[in-house]
Amino acid sequence: MGHPLLPTLASENNSIILQGRMDKQPKFILTINVGSSSLKFGLYKYETLEAGYIGAVEIGDDTNGLFAVKDATGDIIFTKKGPYNNPVAAFNELVKWLNQNKLVEYIVAAGHRIVQGGAAGKHPALLTDYMLHNLCKLVYLAPNHLPAELEVINIFRDTFPAIPQIACFDNSFHQHMPDCAKYYALPEKYKNMGLQRYGFHGLSYEYIMERLSGKTAALGRKRIIIAHLGNGASMVAVKNSIGVDTTMGMSPMGGLVMGTRPGDLDPGVSLFLLKHEQLTADELDTLFSKESGLKAIGGFSDVRKLLNIELHNPDARAAIELFCYQAKKMIGSLAAAIGGIDILVFTGGIGANAAVIRERICTDMDFMGIELNPKSNRNNLEFISSADSRVEVKVMQTDEEWMIASHTKNLINN
């Protein structure tokens, strides 16, 4: 559903520069999160990890990209429309804003979300020449994410060579999955090539678990399912505070149906398209990454648009029905994997903001102990389960950028 900052903007404002705000300026950690539809960033105070500035560059076509920044109070202080049609253009606009506001000299380190770190991507690490060389070898595991992330990292290094950069791996949360959940039923040589289920959205799941730890007694004994639902969507099953299984696999294309990705497919579908449609590997990649999912069924990848037209558009209605059906089925599957469920958390752009989607997913789930309080759900309260629900159902905003900042600070301190 996009970055929560962007839909609130009513007008463009190119004139606001942070005049008079540089007195007693704190040191910052810069976070950079290159996604498929946006580049999100934050400047977090080094001492406290409080957000100083947060923002996003919405990546659009040649004319309708949007750059926006909020300050620590949540006020929108800068917006600009422009031709941000790729992550590099988005990053260049961020660099321009940092320089205009003389913030670069206060940045002590930059933390990057890296979607795929491979089997070795288990902990945050300094981005050295050696690491960048190894990450380049993993592009085949995430061809739609890693190239842009690496390009931004290299531009940053050329532009600000004195600022250390830290890699925070999105798949590291899932590193402790048991072999039965991790490996495919393929010959050993493919396992040795790195073909396994890595899982993603790990920084989001880490943040949610961090939040839960401060609010939930005996968290380690709880069986938890976290549903990160957005343009990219996945779920994770957590037991003993460890990720036991997840819906995405080797790449972020698998699992749930998503905005432009099909989710899990019978391998025969790929074979059919290769053999009978004579698609090339690149064409197949484009089909599965950009032309499938909700967009293929309902005409739009944005759930908000689909919900707005579903009453009069059967295709949009079918897309929403499939999304909720698959989410319901995945919750049941993950609950079986961990022997039940005590807590269900909805997060991500859709999960945290679309009450009607949560309602449809949880309908007829009372056999599992999942029952919603309709009023709490409509109002997007944190606790949305009914008094009779055996499962605690929660709505939580995630913050991958804060998690990146926390990892970056811990690493440079050590």
Residue pairs with C-beta under 8 A, 6 or more apart in sequence:
1 230
1 231
1 302
1 303
1 304
1 348
1 349
1 350
1 353
1 354
2 37
2 38
2 58
2 231
2 302
2 349
3 38
3 40
3 56
3 58
3 349
4 349
4 353
4 397
5 54
5 55
5 56
5 68
5 70
5 76
6 38
6 56
6 58
6 66
6 68
8 76
9 66
9 68
9 76
9 79
11 79
12 79
12 80
12 81
13 76
13 78
13 79
13 80
14 78
14 79
14 80
16 77
16 78
17 78
17 100
17 101
18 77
18 101
18 103
22 101
22 102
25 103
25 106
26 45
26 46
26 47
26 52
26 106
27 45
27 46
27 47
27 106
27 107
27 108
28 43
28 44
28 45
28 46
28 52
28 103
28 106
28 107
28 108
29 43
29 44
29 46
29 49
29 107
29 108
29 109
29 110
29 111
29 405
29 408
29 409
30 41
30 42
30 43
30 98
30 107
30 109
30 110
30 111
30 163
31 40
31 41
31 42
31 43
31 44
31 110
31 111
31 112
31 113
31 401
31 402
31 404
31 405
31 408
32 39
32 40
32 41
32 91
32 94
32 110
32 111
32 112
32 113
32 152
32 156
32 404
33 39
33 40
33 41
33 112
33 113
33 400
33 401
33 404
34 87
34 91
34 112
34 113
34 145
34 148
34 149
34 152
35 232
36 144
36 145
36 231
36 232
36 260
37 58
37 59
37 231
38 56
38 57
38 58
38 59
38 90
39 56
39 57
39 59
39 87
39 90
39 91
39 94
39 152
40 54
40 55
40 56
40 400
40 401
41 54
41 55
41 56
41 57
41 94
41 401
42 51
42 52
42 53
42 54
42 55
42 401
42 402
42 404
42 405
43 51
43 52
43 53
43 54
43 103
43 107
44 50
44 51
44 52
44 401
44 402
44 405
45 51
45 52
46 108
46 409
49 402
49 405
49 406
49 409
50 72
51 72
51 401
51 402
52 71
52 72
53 69
53 70
53 71
53 72
53 77
54 69
54 70
54 401
55 67
55 68
55 69
55 70
55 78
55 94
56 67
56 68
57 65
57 66
57 67
57 68
57 84
57 90
57 91
57 93
57 94
58 65
58 66
58 67
58 68
58 84
59 65
59 84
59 85
59 86
59 87
59 89
59 90
60 66
60 84
60 85
61 85
62 83
62 85
63 81
63 83
64 81
65 81
65 82
65 83
65 84
65 85
65 89
65 90
66 79
66 80
66 81
66 82
66 84
67 78
67 79
67 80
67 81
67 82
67 84
67 90
67 93
67 94
67 97
68 76
68 78
68 79
68 80
69 76
69 77
69 78
69 79
69 97
70 76
70 77
71 77
78 97
80 93
82 89
82 93
83 89
84 90
84 93
86 148
87 148
87 149
87 151
87 152
88 148
88 151
88 152
88 155
91 152
91 155
91 156
92 155
95 159
98 104
98 107
104 160
104 163
107 160
107 163
108 163
108 412
109 163
109 164
109 165
109 166
109 408
109 409
109 412
110 156
110 160
110 163
110 164
110 165
110 166
110 408
111 124
111 165
111 166
111 168
111 404
111 405
111 407
111 408
112 127
112 149
112 152
112 153
112 165
112 166
112 167
112 168
112 404
113 149
113 168
113 170
113 203
113 400
113 404
114 121
114 135
114 146
114 149
114 167
114 168
114 169
114 170
115 142
115 145
115 146
115 149
115 170
115 171
115 200
115 252
116 138
116 141
116 142
116 145
116 146
116 169
116 170
116 171
116 198
116 200
116 251
117 135
117 138
117 167
117 169
117 170
117 171
117 172
118 134
118 138
118 141
118 171
118 194
118 198
119 194
119 196
120 134
121 167
121 169
121 171
121 172
122 169
122 172
122 175
123 169
123 172
124 166
124 167
124 168
124 169
124 172
124 407
124 408
124 410
124 411
125 131
125 166
125 167
125 411
126 164
126 165
126 166
126 167
126 411
127 153
127 157
127 164
127 165
127 166
127 167
131 167
132 150
132 153
132 154
135 146
135 150
135 167
136 150
138 146
138 194
139 146
139 147
139 150
141 194
141 198
141 250
141 251
142 251
142 252
143 285
144 252
144 285
144 289
145 252
153 165
156 163
156 165
157 165
164 412
166 404
166 407
166 408
166 411
166 412
168 203
168 403
168 404
168 407
168 408
169 202
170 200
170 201
170 202
170 203
171 198
171 199
171 200
171 202
172 202
173 199
173 202
173 203
173 205
173 206
173 236
173 243
174 197
174 198
174 199
174 200
174 202
174 236
174 243
174 246
176 242
176 243
176 244
177 197
177 199
177 243
177 244
177 245
177 246
178 244
181 197
181 244
181 245
181 246
181 337
182 196
182 197
183 191
183 196
183 197
184 190
184 191
184 195
184 196
184 197
184 249
184 250
186 195
195 250
196 250
197 246
197 248
197 249
197 250
198 248
198 249
198 250
199 234
199 236
199 243
199 246
199 248
199 249
200 232
200 234
200 246
200 248
200 252
201 228
201 232
201 234
201 236
201 248
201 348
202 243
203 400
203 403
203 404
204 226
204 228
204 347
204 348
204 398
204 400
204 403
205 226
205 228
205 236
205 238
205 243
206 403
207 398
207 399
207 400
207 402
207 403
208 226
208 345
208 347
208 396
208 398
209 219
209 224
209 226
209 238
209 241
210 403
211 396
212 219
212 224
212 343
212 345
213 219
216 222
216 343
219 241
220 240
220 241
221 240
222 238
222 342
222 343
223 237
223 238
223 239
223 335
223 338
223 339
223 340
223 341
223 342
223 343
224 237
224 238
224 239
224 341
224 342
224 343
224 344
224 345
225 235
225 236
225 237
225 238
225 331
225 334
225 335
225 338
225 341
225 343
225 344
225 345
226 235
226 236
226 238
226 345
226 347
227 233
227 235
227 327
227 331
227 344
227 345
227 346
227 347
227 348
227 351
227 361
228 234
228 235
228 236
228 347
228 348
228 351
228 398
229 256
229 327
229 346
229 347
229 348
229 349
229 350
229 351
229 354
229 357
230 259
230 348
230 349
230 350
230 351
231 258
231 259
231 260
231 301
231 302
231 349
232 252
232 258
232 259
232 261
233 255
233 256
233 257
233 258
233 323
233 327
233 348
233 350
234 246
234 247
234 248
234 252
234 255
234 256
235 246
235 247
235 255
235 256
235 327
235 330
235 331
235 334
236 243
236 245
236 246
236 247
236 334
237 243
237 244
237 245
237 246
237 334
237 335
237 337
237 338
238 244
238 338
239 338
239 339
244 337
244 338
245 334
245 337
245 338
246 255
247 254
247 255
247 256
247 330
247 334
248 254
248 255
249 255
249 264
252 261
253 261
253 262
253 263
253 288
253 289
254 263
254 264
255 263
255 264
255 330
256 263
256 323
256 326
256 327
256 330
257 263
257 293
257 294
257 322
257 323
257 326
258 293
258 294
259 293
259 294
259 295
259 301
259 302
259 303
260 289
260 290
260 291
260 292
260 293
260 294
260 295
260 296
260 301
261 288
261 289
261 292
261 293
262 288
262 292
262 293
262 296
263 293
263 326
265 288
270 284
273 279
273 284
273 287
274 284
279 287
293 301
294 300
294 301
294 303
294 306
294 319
294 320
294 322
294 323
295 301
297 315
297 318
297 319
297 322
298 306
298 313
298 315
298 316
298 317
298 318
298 319
298 320
299 313
299 315
299 316
300 306
300 316
300 319
303 320
303 323
303 350
303 354
303 357
304 354
305 316
306 316
306 319
306 320
307 316
307 320
307 354
307 356
307 357
309 316
310 316
310 317
310 320
311 317
320 357
320 360
323 357
324 357
324 360
324 361
327 357
327 361
328 361
328 362
328 365
331 341
331 344
331 361
331 365
331 368
331 370
332 368
334 341
335 341
335 368
341 368
341 369
341 370
341 391
342 391
342 392
343 391
343 392
343 393
343 394
344 370
344 391
344 392
344 393
344 394
345 393
345 394
345 395
345 396
346 352
346 358
346 393
346 394
346 395
346 396
347 395
347 396
347 397
347 398
348 398
350 357
351 357
351 358
351 395
352 380
352 395
352 396
352 397
352 398
353 380
355 377
355 378
355 379
355 380
358 372
358 377
358 384
358 395
359 372
359 374
359 377
362 370
362 371
362 372
362 393
365 371
368 391
369 389
369 390
369 391
370 385
370 389
370 390
370 391
370 393
371 385
371 386
371 388
371 389
371 391
372 384
372 385
372 386
372 389
372 393
373 383
373 384
373 385
373 386
373 387
376 383
376 384
376 385
377 384
377 395
380 395
381 395
382 394
382 395
382 396
383 392
383 393
383 394
384 393
384 394
384 395
385 391
385 392
385 393
385 394
